[in-house]
Amino acid sequence: MDESRIKIPWVWLAAIGCFVIAGSTGSLLRFGLLSGLPAGLGLVNVRHAHSHLMYFGWVTPALMVLIVAWLPRLTARSLSARFLWVMGAIIGFALLAYVMFIQYGYQPAELDGRRLPLSVLAATLNVLAWYAYAYLYYRATRGVPRTRPLRFWDAALIFMILASLGAWGVAVVSRLQIADPFWSQAMTHLFLDLFSEGWFVLATLGLIFAVHPAQTEKAAHWGEQLIVIGLPVLFLLALPVGLVPAGLRAIAGLGGLLVAGGLLLTIAVLWPAVSGSGGWTGWRVPLVLLTLKAVLGLGMILPVTARWAELNGLRIFYLHVLLMGFVTLGLVVAAREAWGRASVPGHRWLVITVLALLLSLVPLTGFWPNAWSGRWALQAAAVVSLGPVIVMVVMLVTLIFREVRTESELTPVAD
């Protein structure tokens, strides 16, 4: 089959477009740390806009369309066209929220003398669209025997819904004017961390298992169970150590141990299954970075190492290892397996630039000797951050031109 003629879902193209906007905003943020931001933009607002669009405009719809690509093969059922409508709404609401966040952040906007939380309203519409997708997924898979990919996606969507409770919790805490910083921080991390550690990671693992069945069934089962059992309390490890009561943090530490152990066991199961395909641009690099994420997660279990991580700025490095390293590179590999190499032109360059991006963040952490630090580290991180954006721009333009050319070739010419 000619891969160049495989129809690439428009949702995938739109998600790549969101990556380009979000990645460019991240680069703007890094250059803004050096010389300030243009047009009166605020660093905090730009950071919120960057992270929200990466989460909800790039990763979320990309995961959803890839799951949709595999569902008919796993369920032997046709899918509702409503999936496309819902995923389109998710991308639209994510872009709307991006515009509101970069302009206003979480602050209300003044319109005709009224103060309206436009960014929160746009984000709320996004959450409601997630619920619609989860419902369509439930309808599409109801009564189907639960294979491992489906179980991972079941759990991923459940954690997505649980994470959304944190978003509602942030609004409730703000409305009730609860002064205790534990509750505001807990709701924020319940939302963002359960979303990334639960929805993103589990859904991506489901995509791997959809193509590469485990060769050791018992070990794969235990890896899956350990992750799911430990995830509900994992977000507490992301809170400042001083905010979490000792007993509650001990429970969170146990959850972190279970998740890290489950991830490492799952990686050990998957490694021989994926090693025969894709080479270094296949699943090996994402799985190596998932291993690094699991090891860094182990360091958050003990309060003493967690405090060291807080003081030395490891949070940003950790998130980029997870979100750019495992998730983003994993999505591109999954797209290649779903629609062929033609769906991800320049994939190897994305691997190279993402690895370069991760390396550029090391001098900004406590891993790097202070004597070797300086302004150059911020400058290098800013410049290197443009690499993945450029690769994805080329990928998007190539795909659009290819789709236009394919459509023109397939359109009959009237005599």
N, C-alpha and C positions, 0 to 999 in steps of 0.2 A: 504493500500500500504506500502511496505517495503521501508522506507525513505533511508536506506543505499544503495539501488539500484538505486536511482534517479541520473541521470547523472549530475554532477556538471560541468558547463562550465569551460573550461581551462582558460578563461580570468579571472575568479574569482580567480583561484589558482595563476595565474601570478601576479594579483594585490596584493594578500596577500604577495607574495614573494617580491614585491616592498616595501610593508609596512615594512617588516622585514629589508630590506637593509636601507630604509630611517630612521626607528626607531633606528637601530643600529648606524647610523651616528649621529642622535640626541644625543644618549647616549655618543658617542665618543666626541661630542662637549662639553657636560657637564663635562666629565672627563678631557677634554683638558683645560677647564677653571681652573681646580685645579692643574694640573701637566704638562700641555703642550701637544702638539699633536706629534704623531710619524711621521717619514719619511718626515719631512719638510713641512707638511701640514699647511695651514693657516686657522685660525679660521673663517674668512669671507668666504673663499671658501667652507669650510665644511658646514657652515650655509646655503649658497646658494644651495649646493647639497642636503642637507637634506630637505629644504623646497620645492625645485622644484620636487624632486621625490615623496614627500608626496602629493603634489598637482596633479601632472601630471602622476605619475606612480601608485599611490594607489587610491585616491579618484575619479579622472576623469574616468579611465576605469571601476572601480567598479560601479560607477553610471551608466555609459553607458550600461554595460552588464545587470544591473538590470532593466533599462528601456526597453531594448530589451526583457527581460524575460516577461514583462507585456504587451508589445505592441500587440502581437497576440490576447490576451484575451480582449483587449480594442478596437481593430480595426477589429477583425474577418478576418484578412489577414495574409498570410504567409509572412515571412521576407526574404530579400535578404541575401545570404551567404556573400555578400560583407561587412556586418556589422562586421563579425568576422575578416576579413582581415584588416579593418580599425582599429578596437580596438587592434589587434595585432601590427599594425604599431605604434599606439600611445604608447603602452608599450615599444616597441623597441626603439623608438625615445626618450622616457623619460629616459630609461637606458643609452642611448648614451649621452644625455645631462648631466646626473648625473656624468658620468665618466669625461666629459669635465669640468664641473663646479668644481668638487672636486680637479681637477688638476690645472685649469687655472682661475677659477672664470669668471669674465667678461673680463679678459685681453686676448689679442690675443696670440696665440701660435706661436712659432718660428719653422717653418718647411722649411728646405732647403733654409734658408735665407729669407723666406717670412713670413709675420705676418698675420695669419688667425684667425678670431674670431670663433673658433670651437664650443664653448658653445652656442653662439648666433645662429650659423647655425643649430645646432642640435635642439635648441628650436624652430627655425623657421619651421623646418620639422614637429615638434609636432603640431604647430598651424595650418598648412595646413591640417594635418590629422583630427583636430577638425572640420574644415570646411567640410571635406568629410563626417564625421559622421552626421553633421547637415543636409547636403544635403540628405543623405540616410533616415534620420528621416523624413524630409519633404516629400520625395517620399512615404514613408511607411504610412504616416498619412494624405496625401492630400485628401480632400473631406470627411474625417471622422468627424462626429459631435463632437464638442469639449467638452468633459467631463472635470471635474475639474482636474484630473491627467494630462490629455493632455494639458490643459491650463497652468498648472504649468511648465510642461516640455517645452512647446513652449517658455514661458517667460525665463526659465532657459537657453535654448540654444541661445536665442537672447542676453541675458546678457553675455553669454560666448563669443559670437562674438564681442559684444561691448567692452568687457574687452580686447580682443586681439588687439583692436585699440590702447590701452595703450601701449602694447608691441611694436607695430610699432612706436608709438609716442616716446618711449624711444630712439629708433634707430635714428629717425629724429632729436630729440633734440641734441643727441650726435654728429650726422653728421654735423649739422648746428652750433655746438659749442655755443649754447645758454647759456649764463652765469647765467641767472636768475634762482635761485634754485627752485622757485615755479614750473616752467614748468617740470623740471626733476622729482621732487617729485610728482607732480600731475600725470604725465604719469605713474610712477611706481605704485602709489596707485590706479589709474584707472584700471590698469591691475590686480594687486593682490587682491585688495579689492572687485572690482566688480565681479571678478572671484569667490571669496569665498562667499561673501554675496549674489550674484546673482545666479550663476550657482550651487554652492554647496547647498545652503539653499533651493532654490526653487525646485531643482530636488529632494532633499530628502523629502520635503513636498509632492511633487507629488507621491512619493513612498508610503507615509503614506496614502494619500487619495485613492490610487489605491486599498487598502485593507479595509480601514475604512472610508466609506462615511460619510460626515458631517451630523449630526442630525439636525442642524440649518442652513438651506440653506442661508438665508439672511445674517446672521453673517459671514458665511464662505466666501460669495461673497465679503463683505466689507473688510474682512481681506486680501483677495487676492489682491483687488484693491489698498488698502493703501500701501502694500508692494511694488507692482510694480510701483506705482506713485513716491514713495520716493526714490527708489533704485538708479536712475541715478546720483544723487548728493551726495549719502552717502559717497563715497570715500573721499570727501573733508574734512570730519571730522577726517580722519586719518592723515592728514597733520599737521605739527607743527602749533600751533595757530598763531604764528607770521608771517607765510608765506601767510596766506589767507586773502585777503581784507575783511573788516567788512561786507560789503553788501553781498558778495559771501558766507561768512560763515553763515550769517543769513539764506540764502536760503538752505544751507547744513543742518543747524539745523532743519529747517522745514522738510526737507527730512528725517532726522534721527528720528524726532518725528513720522512721518507717518509710517516709517518702524517698529519702536518699537511698536507703537500702533497696526499695522497690525499683527505683530508676536504674540503679547499678545492675540489679539482677535482670531487668528487662533489656538493658543494653547488652549484657553478656549473652542473652538469648538471641537477640537480633543480629549481633555482629557476624556470626557465621552465615546467617541467612542472607545478608545484604552484601557480603564481601565479594560475591561472584558477579555483581552487576554494577555498572556505573563508574567503577574506578574511583579516583579521588574526587570526582565531581558528583558522585552518587551520595549514598547515605552515610558514608564513613565520616566525613568532616562534621556534619550535623550531630552524629552520635558522639564523636569525640568532644564536641562542645557541650553536649548534654551531660557527658561525664564530668566535665569541668564545672558545670552548673551544680551537679549533685555534690561534688566535693566542696565547693564553696558553701553550699547549703549546710553541709555538715559542720562547717566552721561557725555557723550561726546558732548552733544548739547550746554551746556553753556561753554563759554571760560574759566571761572574760574575753573570749575571742569576738563575741558580738560587739562588745564595746570598742575593741580595737578596730573592727570593721567600720563602725560608725565614725570614729575619729579619723580614719584614713580614707574615707570616701570610696568604699568598695561597692556601694549600692548601684551607682551608675554603671560601673564595669560589669557587675553581676547581671543587671537587666539587659545590657547589650549582648552579653554572652548568650543569655536565654532567648531574647527576642530577635536579634539580628543573626546570631550564630546558629542556634538550633531551629527556631521557628521559621525565620525568613528563608534561610537556605533550604530547610526542609520542605517548605511550600513549593519552592522552585523545583526540587527533585520530584515531589509528588505530582506537580503539573506535567513534568516530562514523562512520568510513568502513566499518567492518565491520558494525555493527548499527543505524546511524542516529542522528540527533540525540537521540532519546529515551533513548539509553544513557548520555548525559553531560549531564544537566540542570545548568545553571549553569556551563557550560564557560567562557564569557567571563569570569566572575568568578574562575575559577581562574587564567586567564592574568594578570589584573590583580593578584591577590594574590601570585602567584609572582614576577612582575616587581618588585612592592613588596618582597618578601622579599629578592631579590637586591640591590636598591638599599640595603636596610637593612644589608647586610653590608659595603658599601664603606667606611663610616667605621671599621670594625674592621680595615682593612688599611692597608698602607703607601701606598696610593693617596691616602689622606686626610691632609691636613696635621695635624700633631700639635697645633697651636694650636687647632684646631677640635674636637678630640676631648674626651671626658669620659664621665662615668657615663651621660649621656643616650644615648650610642650603644648601650650594652648594653641600656638600658631600651627604646629604640626597636626594636632587633632582637628582643627578647623579645616585645613586644606584636605586632609585625608578623608574627612566626612563627605566630601563631594564625590568620591569614587563610586560608591554604590548608586548614588543618584544618577550620575552620568551613564552608568551601565544600564540602569532601568529605563532611562530616557531612550537610549538606543534600542533596547528591547521593545519598548512600547511602539516607537515609530516603525520599527521593522515589522512588527505584528500587524499594525494598522495598514501599512502599505501592502503587506501580503494578503490580508483579508480583502482589501479593495481590489487587488489584482485578481484574486480567486473569484470574487463575485462577478467581475467584468468578464472573465473567461467563461463562466457558467451561464451568463445571461445570453439567451439567444438573440441574434441580430435579425431584424425583420428585413425581408427582401424589398 
